[in-house]
Amino acid sequence: MTGSFTGTWTALVVSLRVLPFAARVWILAGTAALVVALALLAPPVLQDEGYHDFAPTALFGVPDFGIVASNGAFLVVGLWGLWCVGFRRLAPWPFRSPGEHWPYLIFFLGVVLVALGSTYYHAGYHAGYRAGPSSETLLWDRLAMTVVFMALLAAFIGDRIHLGVGVAVALPLLLGLGALSMAAWHVTGDLRLYHLLQALPILLILMICLLFPDGLTRFKYAAWMAFWFGLATFCDLFDDSVYGWIGFGGHAIKHVLAAIACFMILAMLEDAGRRTETTPAPGPSP
């Protein structure tokens, strides 16, 4: 069974990658355009103010301690990634072109910002300086999440399609689009663009892995990232149900699972370094 699946999968990837480069780009762009069109045709998505009423995550006798402390998982992964990429602590260093590491650096910076934004969103009430979690403070948490998704998509574009396009064009444009999604929510109350910028990058990243040759990135890490993020989304959507099952709110568990999803990218870069070390340097031309 496993061998049959592997053979079918390999045949699919080969059949897609033998298509002309322009055709593969058009497949990717067409998919993105179709998903965007479907999102625009959908009715506006408004913020449910009941979302801020999370299931209990008390620990050590402190109410909602878990939902705040679980953001530490983001902080650990983000700082670890910044240390490895920002201070060239990946050994061997997997990046071979100037600027190639920038999307990953911004990705891990975004993970740190998620830790800070989410902590601000959840912890203010218990610190006694505001009324509690609200859409106004949630904006900063979600803005940081757009940095994570947009930087990661730019990284895969730069690695597999074109480095210059990924770093110099896609990265700033996508980050701007993420900020625009938060501005649109703030002005209109519509969350469609934000939700689109969560789901579409994951879909496009998986498609990029299928359509374009490997570089630093690997499909298996992207797939694991998508799996953990999907599981995190499930725990978030069924926050109260998870509490009913295990006595602990699902939103806090979402933080930990989403941080594991982010860690998959750091694991991918470490693996890329090992592969770089074992790849023989090209010999002199005959």
Secondary structure, 3 states (H helix, E strand, C coil): CHHHHHHHHHHHHHHHHCCCHHHHHHHHHHHHHHHHHHHHHCCCCECCHHHHCCCCCCECCECCHHHHHCCHHHHHHHHHHHHHHHCCCCCCCCCCCCCCCHHHHHHHHHHHHHHHHHHHHHHHHHHCCCCCCCHHHHHHHHHHHHHHHHHHHHHHHHHHCCHHHHHHHHHHHHHHHHHHHHHHHHHHCECHHHHHHHHHHHHHHHHHHHHCCCCCCCHHHHHHHHHHHHHHHHHHHCHHHHHHHHCCCHHHHHHHHHHHHHHHHHHHHHHHHHHHHHCCCCCCCC
